Amino acid sequence: MPLAGHNPDFLSPPPTGPSVTFEEELARVRSTDPGAAREDLRRSLVCTPGALESEAGQRMLADPARAVRELADLYERAWCVLVAPHWPRLRALLEADILFHSRRLAASGLEALFDGLHPDLRWSGNTLTITRRGHHDRSLDGQGLLLMPSAFVWPEVVGGYDPPWQPTLVYPARGIGALWTAPAGPAPEALARLLGRARADILCALTDPASTTALAHRLSLAPSTVSAHLKALRGAGLLIASRHGHQILYERTPLAIALATGPAGS
């Protein structure tokens, strides 16, 4: 993977939808046509001095089918060790981002959407411009543009994917800076007396939409316990729920925001 230049697109095909599993995406990588993989690898290797002529580089180009298998196996190992243990928290962040920007698009249109995605993006007329040192033009020709939040590209925004892949823009998900921070602390005592400690902590933790599983991880509570408290808070008019893919995300109503951040939450 070069520091600058072409990255092999077959290793990270754009997802077919928000609910696709890692196993499904890995199966797509494993099914890559060897001829297409060889060209993709060659374009990437030439971007790193000496890589194309190296023993590893020549071995991959000589047997691209084997290279695809080996790289997919490494991908699977990396997922299991580095990402899977944290996936519930990462997925909650990504789904909350999609929900936020979907509402922004519906309320204010494309210009407001792109203005809020990343400071390097600018929408004007029918053209999206990404601030970069180099110059590259691409016409979508009716294909559309896939917008994909990521927990791994900050502070950059990445645009690309050559045919046959869907043109895609990968941007840092909202809230990435606080992804690994611990909760700020217990909810204010006045709010805890009103709602109960656990429900007050849940309400204060919902700074962004989150699922039951994400809140359970964040607050070190059992999912069943969090689910019961969410049901009570929703019944009291303090939360609204939105289905996103296979999950339900909870967010605070204006009354709940006032309780958590107003005089009782100060």
C-alpha positions as CSV (number, residue, x, y, z in Angstrom):
1,M,0.0,0.0,0.0
2,P,1.9,3.1,-1.2
3,L,2.2,6.2,0.8
4,A,0.9,8.1,-2.2
5,G,-0.6,6.7,-5.4
6,H,-2.9,3.8,-6.3
7,N,-4.2,1.4,-3.7
8,P,-5.5,-1.9,-5.0
9,D,-9.3,-1.4,-5.3
10,F,-10.1,-5.1,-5.3
11,L,-9.0,-5.3,-1.6
12,S,-11.7,-2.8,-0.5
13,P,-14.6,-2.9,-2.9
14,P,-17.4,-0.4,-2.0
15,P,-20.0,-2.0,0.1
16,T,-23.2,-3.1,-1.6
17,G,-25.3,-1.7,1.3
18,P,-25.1,-0.5,4.9
19,S,-25.9,-4.0,6.4
20,V,-23.4,-6.1,4.5
21,T,-21.3,-8.3,6.8
22,F,-17.5,-8.7,6.8
23,E,-17.9,-12.3,5.7
24,E,-19.8,-11.1,2.6
25,E,-17.3,-8.5,1.8
26,L,-14.4,-10.9,2.2
27,A,-16.1,-13.4,-0.2
28,R,-16.2,-10.6,-2.8
29,V,-12.4,-10.1,-2.3
30,R,-11.8,-13.8,-2.7
31,S,-13.8,-13.9,-5.9
32,T,-11.6,-11.3,-7.6
33,D,-10.7,-12.1,-11.2
34,P,-6.9,-12.9,-11.2
35,G,-6.3,-10.9,-14.3
36,A,-8.0,-7.8,-12.8
37,A,-6.1,-8.3,-9.6
38,R,-2.7,-8.5,-11.4
39,E,-3.3,-5.2,-13.1
40,D,-4.5,-3.6,-9.8
41,L,-1.4,-4.9,-7.9
42,R,0.9,-3.7,-10.7
43,R,-0.5,-0.2,-10.6
44,S,0.0,-0.2,-6.8
45,L,3.5,-1.6,-6.8
46,V,4.9,0.9,-9.3
47,C,4.0,3.7,-6.8
48,T,6.6,2.4,-4.3
49,P,10.2,2.5,-5.4
50,G,11.6,-1.0,-5.7
51,A,8.4,-2.8,-4.9
52,L,7.7,-3.9,-8.5
53,E,11.1,-5.5,-8.8
54,S,11.1,-7.1,-5.4
55,E,10.8,-10.8,-4.9
56,A,7.4,-10.4,-3.2
57,G,6.1,-8.1,-6.0
58,Q,7.2,-10.4,-8.7
59,R,5.7,-13.4,-6.9
60,M,2.3,-11.7,-6.7
61,L,2.3,-10.7,-10.4
62,A,3.4,-14.2,-11.5
63,D,0.5,-15.9,-9.6
64,P,-2.2,-13.3,-8.9
65,A,-4.7,-16.0,-8.0
66,R,-2.5,-17.1,-5.1
67,A,-1.9,-13.4,-4.2
68,V,-5.6,-12.9,-3.9
69,R,-5.9,-15.9,-1.6
70,E,-3.0,-14.9,0.6
71,L,-4.1,-11.3,0.9
72,A,-7.7,-12.3,1.7
73,D,-6.3,-14.7,4.4
74,L,-4.3,-11.8,5.9
75,Y,-7.4,-9.6,5.7
76,E,-9.4,-12.1,7.7
77,R,-6.7,-12.4,10.4
78,A,-6.4,-8.6,10.7
79,W,-10.2,-8.3,11.1
80,C,-10.4,-11.0,13.8
81,V,-7.5,-9.5,15.9
82,L,-7.8,-5.7,15.3
83,V,-11.4,-4.8,14.3
84,A,-13.9,-7.5,15.3
85,P,-13.5,-7.0,19.1
86,H,-14.4,-3.3,18.6
87,W,-16.9,-3.6,15.8
88,P,-20.1,-2.9,17.8
89,R,-18.7,0.5,18.9
90,L,-17.4,1.2,15.3
91,R,-20.7,0.1,13.7
92,A,-22.7,2.3,16.0
93,L,-20.6,5.3,15.1
94,L,-21.0,4.7,11.4
95,E,-24.7,4.2,11.6
96,A,-25.2,7.3,13.7
97,D,-23.2,9.2,11.0
98,I,-25.4,7.9,8.2
99,L,-28.6,8.8,10.1
100,F,-27.3,12.4,10.8
101,H,-26.3,13.1,7.2
102,S,-29.4,11.6,5.7
103,R,-31.5,14.0,7.8
104,R,-29.2,16.9,6.8
105,L,-29.6,16.0,3.1
106,A,-33.4,15.8,3.5
107,A,-33.6,19.1,5.3
108,S,-31.1,21.3,3.5
109,G,-30.0,19.6,0.2
110,L,-26.7,18.6,-1.3
111,E,-24.8,21.8,-0.7
112,A,-25.4,21.6,3.1
113,L,-24.6,17.8,3.1
114,F,-21.2,18.2,1.4
115,D,-20.4,21.3,3.5
116,G,-20.8,19.2,6.6
117,L,-19.0,16.1,5.5
118,H,-15.4,17.5,5.3
119,P,-13.7,20.9,4.9
120,D,-12.0,19.8,1.7
121,L,-15.3,19.3,-0.1
122,R,-17.2,21.9,-2.0
123,W,-20.5,21.5,-4.0
124,S,-21.3,24.1,-6.7
125,G,-23.8,23.6,-9.5
126,N,-23.5,20.0,-10.4
127,T,-19.8,19.6,-9.5
128,L,-18.2,18.2,-6.3
129,T,-14.7,19.5,-5.8
130,I,-12.1,17.9,-3.5
131,T,-9.2,20.1,-2.5
132,R,-6.0,18.2,-3.6
133,R,-2.5,18.9,-4.8
134,G,-3.0,17.0,-8.0
135,H,-5.8,17.3,-10.6
136,H,-8.3,14.6,-11.6
137,D,-11.7,15.0,-13.3
138,R,-14.3,12.3,-13.4
139,S,-17.9,12.4,-14.8
140,L,-20.3,10.1,-13.0
141,D,-22.4,9.6,-16.2
142,G,-25.5,8.7,-14.2
143,Q,-23.7,6.1,-11.9
144,G,-24.2,8.1,-8.8
145,L,-21.8,8.7,-5.9
146,L,-21.6,6.4,-2.9
147,L,-20.9,8.2,0.4
148,M,-19.1,6.0,2.9
149,P,-18.2,7.1,6.5
150,S,-15.1,5.6,7.9
151,A,-13.4,5.3,11.3
152,F,-9.9,4.9,9.7
153,V,-9.4,7.8,7.2
154,W,-9.3,10.8,9.5
155,P,-8.2,13.6,8.8
156,E,-8.4,12.8,5.0
157,V,-11.3,12.4,2.6
158,V,-10.7,9.8,-0.1
159,G,-12.3,9.7,-3.5
160,G,-11.9,7.1,-6.1
161,Y,-12.6,3.6,-7.3
162,D,-12.1,2.8,-10.9
163,P,-14.6,0.8,-13.0
164,P,-16.2,-1.6,-12.5
165,W,-16.6,-0.3,-8.9
166,Q,-19.1,2.3,-7.9
167,P,-17.6,5.9,-7.7
168,T,-17.1,6.4,-3.9
169,L,-16.3,9.1,-1.5
170,V,-14.9,8.0,1.9
171,Y,-15.0,10.5,4.7
172,P,-14.3,10.6,8.5
173,A,-17.3,9.7,10.5
174,R,-18.8,12.2,12.9
175,G,-17.6,11.8,16.5
176,I,-14.4,10.0,15.6
177,G,-12.5,12.1,18.0
178,A,-14.5,10.8,21.0
179,L,-14.7,7.2,19.8
180,W,-12.3,5.8,22.3
181,T,-12.8,8.3,25.2
182,A,-14.5,7.1,28.3
183,P,-17.8,8.6,29.4
184,A,-17.3,12.0,31.0
185,G,-18.6,10.7,34.3
186,P,-21.8,10.0,36.1
187,A,-24.8,12.1,35.3
188,P,-25.5,15.1,37.5
189,E,-27.0,14.3,40.9
190,A,-30.1,16.3,40.3
191,L,-30.9,14.4,37.1
192,A,-30.1,11.1,38.8
193,R,-32.6,11.9,41.6
194,L,-35.2,12.6,38.9
195,L,-34.7,9.6,36.7
196,G,-32.6,7.2,38.6
197,R,-28.8,6.8,38.2
198,A,-28.7,4.3,35.4
199,R,-31.3,6.1,33.3
200,A,-29.7,9.5,33.8
201,D,-26.3,8.0,32.8
202,I,-27.8,6.6,29.6
203,L,-29.5,9.9,28.8
204,C,-26.2,11.8,29.2
205,A,-24.3,9.2,27.1
206,L,-26.6,9.7,24.1
207,T,-24.7,12.7,22.7
208,D,-25.2,11.0,19.3
209,P,-27.7,8.3,18.2
210,A,-26.6,4.9,19.5
211,S,-27.9,1.3,19.7
212,T,-28.6,-0.7,22.8
213,T,-25.4,-2.7,22.2
214,A,-23.2,0.4,21.8
215,L,-24.6,2.0,25.0
216,A,-24.0,-1.3,26.9
217,H,-20.4,-1.3,25.8
218,R,-20.0,2.4,26.6
219,L,-21.5,2.2,30.1
220,S,-20.4,-1.4,31.0
221,L,-24.0,-2.5,31.5
222,A,-25.8,-5.6,30.3
223,P,-27.7,-5.1,27.0
224,S,-30.9,-6.4,28.7
225,T,-30.5,-3.7,31.4
226,V,-29.9,-0.9,28.9
227,S,-32.8,-2.1,26.8
228,A,-35.2,-1.9,29.7
229,H,-34.1,1.6,30.6
230,L,-34.3,2.7,27.0
231,K,-37.9,1.5,26.8
232,A,-38.8,3.5,29.9
233,L,-37.1,6.6,28.7
234,R,-38.8,6.3,25.3
235,G,-42.2,5.8,27.0
236,A,-41.6,9.0,29.0
237,G,-41.1,11.0,25.8
238,L,-37.3,11.4,26.3
239,L,-36.1,9.3,23.4
240,I,-37.0,8.6,19.8
241,A,-36.0,5.4,18.0
242,S,-35.1,5.0,14.3
243,R,-34.5,1.8,12.5
244,H,-31.3,1.7,10.4
245,G,-30.6,-1.6,8.7
246,H,-30.8,-4.3,11.3
247,Q,-30.4,-2.0,14.3
248,I,-32.5,0.5,16.1
249,L,-30.7,3.8,17.1
250,Y,-32.0,5.9,20.0
251,E,-31.6,9.6,20.3
252,R,-32.7,12.3,22.7
253,T,-35.8,14.5,22.2
254,P,-35.5,18.2,22.8
255,L,-36.9,17.7,26.3
256,A,-34.2,15.1,27.1
257,I,-31.4,17.4,25.7
258,A,-32.7,20.2,28.0
259,L,-32.6,17.9,31.0
260,A,-29.1,16.6,30.2
261,T,-27.5,19.9,29.3
262,G,-29.6,22.5,31.0
263,P,-29.5,23.6,34.7
264,A,-30.1,20.1,35.9
265,G,-27.3,18.8,33.7
266,S,-24.8,21.6,34.3
